[in-house]
Amino acid sequence: MSASARRRIAAAQRKRWAAVTRAKAAQPKPKRRLSAVGRKAIIEATQKRWATVRAAKAKAARKPKARKAAEPKNAATQNAATCKRLITTDYILH
């Protein structure tokens, strides 16, 4: 591509870009505002949500935690654990 063709393309691009930026500057975007009704609805919903959280927390605090009874160890389980430990130790030693 010749140098003059590149200059023409660049000039056309600058012209298009200038038109776009002028159009954006001419129309400022209106600010979005929250209505009083919308704000009130959000506040009420938030208060309701937090009230539910606090109620659940209070209910959990009132409820006594059940203790889990320690299960007696089965002789077979103890023997299996002991055998496994001995086999592993025996393997390491030899």
N, C-alpha and C positions, 0 to 999 in steps of 0.2 A: 504494500500500500504506500502510495506516495506521501510525502510530508504535507503537501497541500490538502490532500484528502483527510489526513489525520487532524489537521487544523480545522477544517470544515466540520468534522464530526465533533471535535471538542467544543467548538463555538456553539453548535446546535445543542449539545448536552448542557452547556452553561446557561443557554437561553431557556431550556426546559426547566432546569433547576431553579432559576430565578423566578419563573412563573409560579412554580409550586410554592416557594417560600413566601412570595407576595400574597398568594391566596390564603396561606395559613395565617399570616400576620394580619390580614384584613378581618378575619372572623375569629375573635377570641372565643375559646370554649367556655360556655357558661359553667359556673361552679355548681356542683351538686350539693343540695341542701337536704337535711333530714327534717321532715315535718314534725310538728309537735306530737301528732298522733302516732307516728312511726316510732319516735323516741320513747314515748310512753309505753308502747307495746313491747319494745325491746327491754326496757327497765323492768316491767312486770314479769316478762318471761325469765329474765335473769334472776330476779328475786325468787320466783317459784322454783327454779332449778336449784338454787343454793339452799332453799328451805328443805327440799327433798334430800339433798346431800347431808345437811345437818341432822335431819331426822334419822337417816340411816346410821349416821355416826353415833348418835345418842342411843339408838336402839342396840347397836353393837356393844356400847359401853355398859349398858344395863345388863345384858345377857352374860351370865358367868361362863367362863370358858371351861369346857369339859376336859378333864384330864384323861389322857389315854393310859390305860392300865398296862403295865409292863408285862409282856407275854413271857411265860416261863420258857426257857430254852429247852428244846427237844434234845434228848440224848443222841438221837441219830444225826441231828444237825451239828451238834458239838463234835461227834466222832468224825463226820465228813470233813469239817473244818480242820480238825487236828490232823487227819490223814493227808489232806491237801497240803498243809503246812509242812508236814514231814517229808512228803514226796518232793516238794519244791526245794526244801533245805537239802535233802539227800542229793538232788540233781545238781545243786550249786556246789556241794562239797566234792563231788566226784568229777 
